[in-house]
Amino acid sequence: MKITRAKRAHKTLSFYSNNFGFRQPYQVLIDGTMCFFALKNKINLQEQLPKYFASEVKLLTTQCVIIETEKLGPSLYGAMLIAKQFPLHRCGHEGNPQSGSTCLLSMIGKINKNRYIVGTQDRDLQEKLRLVPGAPILYIHQKAPTLEAPSAASLKRSDKVSQAKFLPEKQSGENVDEIKRRIFGASKEEEKPVFRKKKIKGPNPLSCKKKKKQNSSVKNLPVIEGKVKKNRTRKRVKVASHIKEHIKSKVGDS
Ligand SMILES: [Zn+2]
């Protein structure tokens, strides 16, 4: 078996697993046409299918399929013998047998809730199955079992399924940033602007700049300016007039 075939089958199975809940062992419903082609191409389905799927596979058929092959006579005798090897799945037509295709279509229904894969070479049945979302088709092509790529109906439904996964978040009105904030808390980057805003509310930055210039001009002056500063502070000290006179008189005495 070529690697590309195995990869393609794995990809298709993954699609049905992810979007329609298919699980191992995969249940494959085999009809008379599949048995006929298997015999013609010398394919042992019981051996080949688990290898092709690289998974556990459960091959099944129905009473209706077996009755149909019996009715078709000697040409389908070999196919009937193959079909009889598979376990019978109850189809609900006991006592009122249907054609193989009608039987299998009724088992698939509108949504294939039991997740069957249908093994058939019947073109009409394949066409009808392609209209059912999540109904994989298996057939024999170039002497090898082949799992058909998902039909348009399956792809369309899978889009709705993936969209539905995102809907709860959309409905809650949260965007990605809000979800991040809820899970990880506010990031440091987000906190910074809050402080910046508070700083802006403080003194007028223009007046600050002017003061800075004045201060720097004072600082740039010679060291003598330090003394000037000290004198300025001393000037502010209030000295009673009688003490000033006393000091003056002392200075005068000396
Ligand atoms: Zn049936």
Boltz pocket constraint, residues with backbone or C-beta under 6 A from the ligand:
constraints:
  - pocket:
      binder: B
      contacts: [[A, 62], [A, 63], [A, 64], [A, 65], [A, 91], [A, 92], [A, 93], [A, 94], [A, 97], [A, 98], [A, 99], [A, 103], [A, 104]]
      max_distance: 6.0
